[in-house]
């Protein structure tokens, strides 16, 4: 785990997933009386991958688990703990490309208007939703924001993304207003009055601690349910941010920087979503678009 934390700057969430993947793998090997790296064969690894599929895991979950195990064996060889590398030429399972879910602008407007800014929690929730959509943040980036990361006069927030990579992200006008109102009139009421070590987090829970990822997931589901968006996921707001930016004419490279993508190919998936939107608009408006 230490090499992931130091070399890749992996988040606590990533480390937890990596640990679960390796525990799953180790359990499979233990059932077959394999407890040492030298005893692992390519056939055993392939059999484990097959067992993952038989359990009905999603292709993306299988791909992640195999990637974790490949990285683990590579680490063991690199550190001189074994010469056996059973996953050296094992290909990663292919994950079918799935276009991200995107909200319409009307749906976004209805969602963001749900929190009532007449209580500290309402001000916080309005600011959190506006920031998720207005800045295109991941949930971990939102909950990781400290007050020193927010520069409203300049219109930027400083974000630490995957691999602890730092980037500056512009703040939308509506997010700026919501953040300003929350920081001025809401956050102080959520902070414990007698805390000797007050949290530096922007978004606080009712006890004055840093808002958790789980709380943000629950928040988005709750407000989404109120406007008919059952099971809404926070990442859908990030997808919507990216798609709406491209629809508005944003430069792909600039969008890559804002999203914190290391590879522009990750950002390019949103061009497919944009093309889908263009096709839908064409079919719904051109007089001869439909076959008769």
N, C-alpha and C positions, 0 to 999 in steps of 0.2 A: 504494500500500500504506500510505503514511503516514497518509492520511486515515482509513483503517479503524482503524489502531492508536490514533490520537489521539482521533477523534470517537466511535468505537463501542467502544473498548477491546477490540478483537478479539483472540482468543487466537492463539498461534503456529499452532495446528492450523487455525483458520479462515483465517488469512492464507495458509497453504500451499495450502488448497483453492481459495481465491480466485485465487491465482496460476496454478494448474493450469487453472482454468476460462478465464481470460483468454488463456493460452497456446494452449489448444484453439481458442478463437475466433479469435485472431490467425492461427493456422496455416491455418484455413479461409479467411479473407479473403486471406491471402498467396497461396494457391493460385489465387485469382481476381484477382491483381494489384492488390488493394486494400490500400494501406499507410497511408493517411491517414484520419482520422475523417470528413472531408467526403465521402469516396467511399463511405461505407457507406449502403446503402438499406434500407428496411423489407423489401423482397423478399429481400435478401441475408441479413438476420437470420432471416427466416422459413425460408429454405432451410437455414440452419445448424441451426435447431431441428429441422427435418425430418431432417437427417443424423444428429442425436443419436439420434432414435427408430429410424432405420434400423440404427444400430450396436447396438441392443438395450439401451440404457441404461435403468435403472429410472426410472419416472416421477419419483421423488423426486430423482434425480440430474439429470434434465433440468430440473426446476423450479429446483434450486439453481444450475445453470449459467446459465440464463436470468436469474435474479435477479442474479447476479454481473455479467452483461453490461449489464443495465438500470442497475444502480448505477454502472457504469463510465461509460456514456454520460451519465448525469445529472451525474456529477462533472465530465466534460469541459465540458459546457455551463455548469455553475455557475462553473467556474474561467475561463470566457471563452476556452477553447482551441478551441472550435468553436461554431457555431450550429446545427449539424445534430444532431437528436435522433431517430434512427430507431426507438428503442424507447419513445418517449413514451407511446403508447397500446397498446403490445404487452401483451396479457394474459399472466399467468403460467400455464403449463400446470397443469391440475388434477391433483392427486395423489389417487388413491383412498384414502379413509380406511381405515386398517388398524389394528385393535385390537392393542395391544402384547401380546407374549408375557409370560405370568406364571407363576411357579412356584407349586406348592402349598406350604403351610407345611411339610409333611413333607419335600418336596424341599429346601427351604431348610435345614431342620435337618440333613439328611444331608450337604448340601454344606458347611455351615459346620463340621461335625465332622471334615472330612477332613484339614486340616493338623494334623500332630502337633506340639504345643507343647513338644517336647523339644530343639529346636535353635533358634538365633537366627532362621533363615529360616522355620522352622515357626511360631514366635511371631509373626513379621511377617506371614506369610500369613494366619494365623487372625485377626489384628487387622485386616488389610486387608479381608478378606471380611466380617467382622462390621461394619466401618464402612461399606462399600458398601451393605449391606442395612439396617443399623441406623440410618443417617442418610440413606439415599436419595441418595447423592452420584453425580455424574458422575465418570468416570475421571480427567479433568483436574483436578477438584476434589480428589480423593483424593491424586493425586500432587503437587498443589500445596500440600498442608498442611505448615506449618512447626510446630516444637515449640511456638512461642509462640501458635499458633492453638488449641491443645488445652487446655481447662480442665476437667479431670476432676472436681475438687471441686464445681464448679457444674453439671457434666453437659452442657457445650456444646462444640461446635467452631465456630471462625470460618472461614467458607468464602468464597472469592472465585470467583463464578460467571461466567456469560456477561456480557461487557461489563465485567468486573472489578467487578461489583456485590457488595458485601459483605453477608453475612447470617450469623446465628447459628442453628445447627441443634442440636436436642437429641440427646444420645447415649444409645442404648439401654443398659440395664443390662449385657447381655452384651457389647456393644461396649466399654463402659467397662472391664469386667474384662479383656477381651482387649488393649485398648490399654494399660492399666496394666501388665499383665504384660510386654508387648513393650517398652514404654519403660523398665521397670525392669530387665529381664533379657535382652532381645534386641538392642535397637538399639545399645547400646554395643559389642557384639561385631562388629557390621557396620561400625562406623566405623573408618577407618584410624588406626592408633596414632600415626603420625608426621605426620598431616595438619596443616598450618599453618592451613588454612582449612576446618575441619570443616563438613560440610553441615548446614544448619539444617532439612532436610527430616525429616518424621516417618518416612516409609517410605524405607529405604535399600536399595540393591543390595549385592551381595557385595563391591564395591570401595569402598563407603562413599559413593557418589554418590546423587543422587535417583533413586528408582525410576521407570522410564519407563512411558508409557502402554502400549507394546508388551509390557512385562513383565507388566503387570496383565492384559492380554488373554490372554496365554499362561497365566498363573496360573489364571485363571477357567476357561479351556478344559481345562487339565490336571485340576483338581479336579472339574470338571463331568463329564469323561469317566469318572472313577472311580466315579461314582454313576449312570451311564447317561444323563447329560445331554450328549450329544455336541454340539459346536459352541456351547456356552453362551457368551453375550455378557454382559459386565459390566453393560450397560444393562438387562438383564433383571432384575437384582437391584434396580435403581432402580424399574422398573415394578412389581415384586413388592412393594416397600416401599409404594408409593403405593396399590396395590390393597388390600393387607392393612390399611393404615391406614383406608381408607374402609369396608372390611368390618367393621372394629372400631368404626365410628361416628365417625371423625375429621371435623372441620369442613372443608369444602372450602377456605375462605379460609386456614385455618391450614395446610392441606396445600400450598396454593399458595406460602405463605411458606417452608415447609420445603424445597420443591423448587426455589425460586428462579425460578418462572415469572413473566415480566412480565405475561402475559395469562392470566386465569383460564380462558379457553376451552381453553388448552393442558392445564390440570389436569382439565377436565371430561371429557376422553377416558376417564379412569379410572372415571367414573361408569357409562360404557357397559360397561366390563369388569366392574364390580360387578354391573350388571344381568344380564349374561350368566351370572355365577356364581349369582345368585339363581335365574335360570331353570333352570339345570342342577340346582340343589338341589331345586327344585320338581318337575321331571320325574322325578327319581330317588326322591322320597319320597312324593309324593301318590298315594293309591291309584287315583285316576281320571284321572291326568294323561296317561296314554298312551292313544291310540286303539286300540280292540280290533277 
